[in-house]
Amino acid sequence: MNKQGPGKIEWCDYTWSPITGCSNDCPYCFARAIHKRFRIPNAPTFHMKRLTEPLDRKKPAIIFACSMGEFFDDGLSAAYRCSVMQVMKEAYWHQFMILTKQAGRVQDFVHYYGPIPENVWIGVSVDGGGRSSEGIGTLKFADVPHHILCAEPLLQPYVADLTGYEWLIIGGVTDRRGKSKGLDKGDVDILRRCAEKTSTPVFVKDNAKYPEKIQEWPVAMLKVIETRTKAL
């Protein structure tokens, strides 16, 4: 697993990549740029040797799972996804985040696997484009314990219905050197007003270059982390 924090992915402690690659073909994909740079295939790939890494870390942490790939990609065997989900269930002291652009496949996986563990948060990743509302609406009705909206990179002004969502993450486009031009303040403000209507916590990443530091966390996540920390 890779350590995160300031200057990297501020909302998680570690990234964990038992699955890499995807078929979404997003032009701004950070992972695809990295794979291309190091001549690594971007096809969905399962890495068995990485599978149990979270079990070795006993201190509770927020872990971004499959940050370099698409967990729900149809080019990957459902059995591999089940193996990853089972590790997340066993590592109950951690909180896991999965972000997807294939929200329509989430409920199919739930039917195949069964109940998603309480320590797993599923988020839909949108850029504000034409299919954003479809993805948000689809995930909203998926039978998962926690719903996240990740508007990164936010490419244009967007109004989102955050009913049923526990967390909103906003970020800009980051190149392979980790540099970002930031976001238009007005675009961020639009989403913040959407979040105010539903009392949804908002986390604005540093790469948005927003003039205020907005880093709010879901109450459920903080409570679970505190409880699990005391239990260990």
C-alpha positions as a LaTeX table, in Angstrom:
\begin{tabular}{lrrr}
\hline
Residue & $x$ (\AA) & $y$ (\AA) & $z$ (\AA) \\
\hline
Met1 & 0.00 & 0.00 & 0.00 \\
Asn2 & 1.13 & 3.58 & $-0.61$ \\
Lys3 & 1.08 & 6.25 & 2.09 \\
Gln4 & $-1.02$ & 9.33 & 1.28 \\
Gly5 & $-1.59$ & 12.74 & 2.87 \\
Pro6 & $-0.75$ & 16.39 & 2.11 \\
Gly7 & 0.40 & 16.82 & $-1.47$ \\
Lys8 & $-1.08$ & 13.48 & $-2.45$ \\
Ile9 & $-4.63$ & 12.22 & $-1.79$ \\
Glu10 & $-5.53$ & 14.13 & 1.37 \\
Trp11 & $-8.77$ & 12.31 & 2.19 \\
Cys12 & $-7.20$ & 8.88 & 2.69 \\
Asp13 & $-4.28$ & 7.41 & 4.60 \\
Tyr14 & $-3.28$ & 4.79 & 2.04 \\
Thr15 & $-4.02$ & 3.63 & $-1.48$ \\
Trp16 & $-4.28$ & $-0.09$ & $-2.16$ \\
Ser17 & $-4.25$ & $-1.50$ & $-5.68$ \\
Pro18 & $-5.20$ & $-5.18$ & $-5.88$ \\
Ile19 & $-6.96$ & $-4.21$ & $-9.14$ \\
Thr20 & $-5.44$ & $-1.86$ & $-11.72$ \\
Gly21 & $-6.49$ & $-0.69$ & $-15.18$ \\
Cys22 & $-9.91$ & $-0.10$ & $-16.68$ \\
Ser23 & $-11.82$ & 0.31 & $-19.94$ \\
Asn24 & $-13.41$ & 3.71 & $-19.19$ \\
Asp25 & $-10.91$ & 5.50 & $-21.47$ \\
Cys26 & $-11.18$ & 8.92 & $-19.76$ \\
Pro27 & $-8.87$ & 11.45 & $-21.47$ \\
Tyr28 & $-7.78$ & 12.96 & $-18.14$ \\
Cys29 & $-7.10$ & 9.64 & $-16.36$ \\
Phe30 & $-4.13$ & 9.95 & $-14.00$ \\
Ala31 & $-3.70$ & 6.17 & $-13.70$ \\
Arg32 & $-3.66$ & 5.64 & $-17.46$ \\
Ala33 & $-0.97$ & 8.32 & $-17.84$ \\
Ile34 & 1.16 & 6.55 & $-15.22$ \\
His35 & 0.66 & 3.17 & $-16.88$ \\
Lys36 & 1.62 & 4.64 & $-20.26$ \\
Arg37 & 4.70 & 6.31 & $-18.82$ \\
Phe38 & 6.00 & 3.04 & $-17.40$ \\
Arg39 & 4.71 & 0.95 & $-20.32$ \\
Ile40 & 2.28 & $-0.99$ & $-18.16$ \\
Pro41 & $-0.90$ & $-2.34$ & $-19.82$ \\
Asn42 & $-4.02$ & $-0.45$ & $-18.73$ \\
Ala43 & $-6.27$ & $-3.49$ & $-19.11$ \\
Pro44 & $-8.15$ & $-4.55$ & $-15.94$ \\
Thr45 & $-5.69$ & $-6.67$ & $-13.95$ \\
Phe46 & $-5.90$ & $-8.50$ & $-10.62$ \\
His47 & $-2.77$ & $-8.59$ & $-8.42$ \\
Met48 & $-2.89$ & $-11.53$ & $-6.03$ \\
Lys49 & 0.33 & $-10.56$ & $-4.25$ \\
Arg50 & $-1.27$ & $-7.29$ & $-3.08$ \\
Leu51 & $-4.54$ & $-8.78$ & $-1.94$ \\
Thr52 & $-3.92$ & $-9.17$ & 1.80 \\
Glu53 & $-1.91$ & $-5.99$ & 2.40 \\
Pro54 & $-4.61$ & $-4.26$ & 4.53 \\
Leu55 & $-4.66$ & $-7.23$ & 6.92 \\
Asp56 & $-1.02$ & $-6.60$ & 7.79 \\
Arg57 & $-1.71$ & $-3.03$ & 8.93 \\
Lys58 & $-3.32$ & $-3.17$ & 12.36 \\
Lys59 & $-3.79$ & 0.55 & 12.99 \\
Pro60 & $-7.20$ & 1.72 & 11.65 \\
Ala61 & $-6.88$ & 3.70 & 8.43 \\
Ile62 & $-8.89$ & 5.16 & 5.57 \\
Ile63 & $-7.88$ & 3.20 & 2.48 \\
Phe64 & $-8.66$ & 4.15 & $-1.12$ \\
Ala65 & $-9.12$ & 0.74 & $-2.76$ \\
Cys66 & $-8.25$ & 0.22 & $-6.42$ \\
Ser67 & $-7.16$ & 3.82 & $-6.90$ \\
Met68 & $-5.35$ & 2.86 & $-10.11$ \\
Gly69 & $-8.22$ & 0.92 & $-11.64$ \\
Glu70 & $-11.95$ & 0.32 & $-12.00$ \\
Phe71 & $-13.24$ & $-2.15$ & $-9.40$ \\
Phe72 & $-16.49$ & $-2.77$ & $-11.28$ \\
Asp73 & $-15.01$ & $-3.08$ & $-14.79$ \\
Asp74 & $-16.76$ & $-5.78$ & $-16.81$ \\
Gly75 & $-13.38$ & $-6.88$ & $-18.14$ \\
Leu76 & $-12.55$ & $-8.31$ & $-14.72$ \\
Ser77 & $-13.82$ & $-11.57$ & $-13.26$ \\
Ala78 & $-16.45$ & $-11.18$ & $-10.52$ \\
Ala79 & $-14.49$ & $-13.74$ & $-8.51$ \\
Tyr80 & $-11.59$ & $-11.29$ & $-8.24$ \\
Arg81 & $-13.91$ & $-8.56$ & $-7.02$ \\
Cys82 & $-15.30$ & $-10.93$ & $-4.41$ \\
Ser83 & $-11.77$ & $-11.73$ & $-3.21$ \\
Val84 & $-11.03$ & $-8.03$ & $-2.74$ \\
Met85 & $-14.36$ & $-7.41$ & $-1.00$ \\
Gln86 & $-13.75$ & $-10.33$ & 1.35 \\
Val87 & $-10.42$ & $-8.84$ & 2.47 \\
Met88 & $-12.15$ & $-5.53$ & 3.15 \\
Lys89 & $-14.72$ & $-7.37$ & 5.25 \\
Glu90 & $-12.02$ & $-9.18$ & 7.21 \\
Ala91 & $-10.09$ & $-5.93$ & 7.77 \\
Tyr92 & $-13.07$ & $-4.50$ & 9.66 \\
Trp93 & $-10.96$ & $-1.94$ & 11.55 \\
His94 & $-10.24$ & $-0.01$ & 8.33 \\
Gln95 & $-12.56$ & 2.16 & 6.26 \\
Phe96 & $-12.36$ & 1.44 & 2.52 \\
Met97 & $-13.34$ & 3.76 & $-0.34$ \\
Ile98 & $-14.12$ & 2.55 & $-3.86$ \\
Leu99 & $-14.75$ & 5.06 & $-6.63$ \\
Thr100 & $-16.36$ & 4.01 & $-9.91$ \\
Lys101 & $-17.54$ & 5.42 & $-13.20$ \\
Gln102 & $-19.59$ & 2.27 & $-13.79$ \\
Ala103 & $-22.35$ & 2.90 & $-11.25$ \\
Gly104 & $-24.76$ & 0.76 & $-13.23$ \\
Arg105 & $-22.76$ & $-2.36$ & $-12.33$ \\
Val106 & $-22.75$ & $-1.80$ & $-8.55$ \\
Gln107 & $-26.14$ & $-3.35$ & $-7.83$ \\
Asp108 & $-25.32$ & $-6.31$ & $-10.09$ \\
Phe109 & $-22.28$ & $-7.00$ & $-7.94$ \\
Val110 & $-24.36$ & $-6.71$ & $-4.74$ \\
His111 & $-26.72$ & $-9.38$ & $-6.09$ \\
Tyr112 & $-23.72$ & $-11.59$ & $-6.88$ \\
Tyr113 & $-21.68$ & $-11.05$ & $-3.71$ \\
Gly114 & $-24.30$ & $-10.28$ & $-1.07$ \\
Pro115 & $-24.41$ & $-7.47$ & 1.51 \\
Ile116 & $-21.56$ & $-4.99$ & 1.23 \\
Pro117 & $-19.56$ & $-4.69$ & 4.50 \\
Glu118 & $-20.36$ & $-1.68$ & 6.69 \\
Asn119 & $-16.78$ & $-0.43$ & 6.47 \\
Val120 & $-16.93$ & $-0.09$ & 2.68 \\
Trp121 & $-17.92$ & 3.22 & 1.06 \\
Ile122 & $-18.90$ & 3.23 & $-2.61$ \\
Gly123 & $-18.58$ & 6.44 & $-4.60$ \\
Val124 & $-19.49$ & 7.49 & $-8.12$ \\
Ser125 & $-16.86$ & 9.58 & $-9.90$ \\
Val126 & $-18.21$ & 12.34 & $-12.18$ \\
Asp127 & $-16.75$ & 15.26 & $-14.11$ \\
Gly128 & $-19.91$ & 17.34 & $-14.50$ \\
Gly129 & $-20.45$ & 16.13 & $-18.07$ \\
Gly130 & $-23.56$ & 14.75 & $-19.72$ \\
Arg131 & $-23.65$ & 11.37 & $-17.94$ \\
Ser132 & $-22.96$ & 12.69 & $-14.43$ \\
Ser133 & $-26.61$ & 12.84 & $-13.35$ \\
Glu134 & $-27.19$ & 9.31 & $-14.62$ \\
Gly135 & $-24.32$ & 7.95 & $-12.54$ \\
Ile136 & $-25.38$ & 9.83 & $-9.41$ \\
Gly137 & $-28.98$ & 8.71 & $-9.74$ \\
Thr138 & $-28.02$ & 5.09 & $-10.38$ \\
Leu139 & $-25.68$ & 4.73 & $-7.41$ \\
Lys140 & $-28.19$ & 6.41 & $-5.10$ \\
Phe141 & $-30.45$ & 3.38 & $-5.34$ \\
Ala142 & $-27.71$ & 0.75 & $-5.05$ \\
Asp143 & $-27.95$ & $-1.30$ & $-1.87$ \\
Val144 & $-24.64$ & $-0.25$ & $-0.31$ \\
Pro145 & $-24.06$ & 1.05 & 3.24 \\
His146 & $-22.46$ & 4.37 & 2.27 \\
His147 & $-22.73$ & 6.56 & $-0.86$ \\
Ile148 & $-20.08$ & 9.10 & $-1.95$ \\
Leu149 & $-20.01$ & 11.59 & $-4.80$ \\
Cys150 & $-16.54$ & 12.42 & $-6.09$ \\
Ala151 & $-16.54$ & 15.37 & $-8.51$ \\
Glu152 & $-12.97$ & 15.02 & $-9.65$ \\
Pro153 & $-11.92$ & 16.32 & $-12.00$ \\
Leu154 & $-14.77$ & 18.84 & $-12.09$ \\
Leu155 & $-14.59$ & 20.10 & $-15.67$ \\
Gln156 & $-17.62$ & 22.40 & $-15.77$ \\
Pro157 & $-20.37$ & 23.94 & $-13.62$ \\
Tyr158 & $-22.66$ & 21.24 & $-12.30$ \\
Val159 & $-25.75$ & 21.05 & $-10.08$ \\
Ala160 & $-26.04$ & 17.72 & $-8.25$ \\
Asp161 & $-28.87$ & 16.18 & $-6.24$ \\
Leu162 & $-27.01$ & 14.86 & $-3.19$ \\
Thr163 & $-30.00$ & 13.25 & $-1.54$ \\
Gly164 & $-28.82$ & 9.94 & $-0.07$ \\
Tyr165 & $-25.13$ & 10.82 & $-0.29$ \\
Glu166 & $-22.97$ & 11.00 & 2.84 \\
Trp167 & $-19.94$ & 12.77 & 1.42 \\
Leu168 & $-18.95$ & 15.07 & $-1.46$ \\
Ile169 & $-15.34$ & 15.26 & $-2.64$ \\
Ile170 & $-14.34$ & 17.99 & $-5.11$ \\
Gly171 & $-11.05$ & 18.12 & $-6.99$ \\
Gly172 & $-9.28$ & 19.39 & $-10.09$ \\
Val173 & $-7.28$ & 17.82 & $-12.90$ \\
Thr174 & $-3.84$ & 16.64 & $-11.81$ \\
Asp175 & $-1.15$ & 15.76 & $-14.32$ \\
Arg176 & 1.38 & 12.96 & $-13.94$ \\
Arg177 & 3.74 & 15.36 & $-12.14$ \\
Gly178 & 1.05 & 16.06 & $-9.54$ \\
Lys179 & 0.42 & 19.60 & $-10.80$ \\
Ser180 & $-3.03$ & 21.17 & $-11.12$ \\
Lys181 & $-4.40$ & 24.39 & $-12.58$ \\
Gly182 & $-7.16$ & 24.38 & $-9.99$ \\
Leu183 & $-10.89$ & 24.96 & $-10.41$ \\
Asp184 & $-13.09$ & 27.97 & $-10.99$ \\
Lys185 & $-14.26$ & 29.12 & $-7.55$ \\
Gly186 & $-17.79$ & 29.57 & $-8.86$ \\
Asp187 & $-17.98$ & 25.94 & $-9.97$ \\
Val188 & $-16.98$ & 24.76 & $-6.50$ \\
Asp189 & $-19.48$ & 27.15 & $-4.90$ \\
Ile190 & $-22.32$ & 25.67 & $-6.96$ \\
Leu191 & $-21.62$ & 22.18 & $-5.60$ \\
Arg192 & $-21.16$ & 23.49 & $-2.07$ \\
Arg193 & $-24.63$ & 25.04 & $-2.23$ \\
Cys194 & $-26.01$ & 21.69 & $-3.41$ \\
Ala195 & $-24.39$ & 20.04 & $-0.39$ \\
Glu196 & $-25.85$ & 22.63 & 1.99 \\
Lys197 & $-29.36$ & 21.63 & 0.91 \\
Thr198 & $-28.81$ & 18.04 & 2.06 \\
Ser199 & $-26.32$ & 18.78 & 4.89 \\
Thr200 & $-23.72$ & 16.69 & 3.06 \\
Pro201 & $-20.11$ & 17.12 & 4.29 \\
Val202 & $-17.78$ & 18.56 & 1.66 \\
Phe203 & $-14.08$ & 17.86 & 1.17 \\
Val204 & $-12.36$ & 20.20 & $-1.32$ \\
Lys205 & $-8.98$ & 18.83 & $-2.35$ \\
Asp206 & $-5.92$ & 21.07 & $-2.42$ \\
Asn207 & $-5.63$ & 20.58 & $-6.19$ \\
Ala208 & $-8.85$ & 22.60 & $-6.59$ \\
Lys209 & $-6.91$ & 25.64 & $-5.33$ \\
Tyr210 & $-10.00$ & 26.92 & $-3.57$ \\
Pro211 & $-9.38$ & 30.04 & $-1.42$ \\
Glu212 & $-10.82$ & 28.38 & 1.71 \\
Lys213 & $-9.75$ & 25.11 & 3.32 \\
Ile214 & $-12.89$ & 22.96 & 3.30 \\
Gln215 & $-12.24$ & 19.47 & 4.67 \\
Glu216 & $-15.39$ & 18.05 & 6.25 \\
Trp217 & $-15.81$ & 14.37 & 7.11 \\
Pro218 & $-18.90$ & 12.15 & 7.38 \\
Val219 & $-19.94$ & 11.69 & 11.00 \\
Ala220 & $-20.43$ & 7.96 & 10.50 \\
Met221 & $-16.84$ & 7.55 & 9.35 \\
Leu222 & $-15.38$ & 9.46 & 12.26 \\
Lys223 & $-17.49$ & 7.54 & 14.77 \\
Val224 & $-16.53$ & 4.18 & 13.34 \\
Ile225 & $-12.83$ & 5.03 & 13.24 \\
Glu226 & $-12.92$ & 6.25 & 16.85 \\
Thr227 & $-14.75$ & 3.13 & 18.02 \\
Arg228 & $-12.43$ & 0.76 & 16.19 \\
Thr229 & $-9.34$ & 2.61 & 17.45 \\
Lys230 & $-10.43$ & 2.16 & 21.07 \\
Ala231 & $-11.23$ & $-1.49$ & 20.45 \\
Leu232 & $-7.73$ & $-2.38$ & 19.25 \\
\hline
\end{tabular}
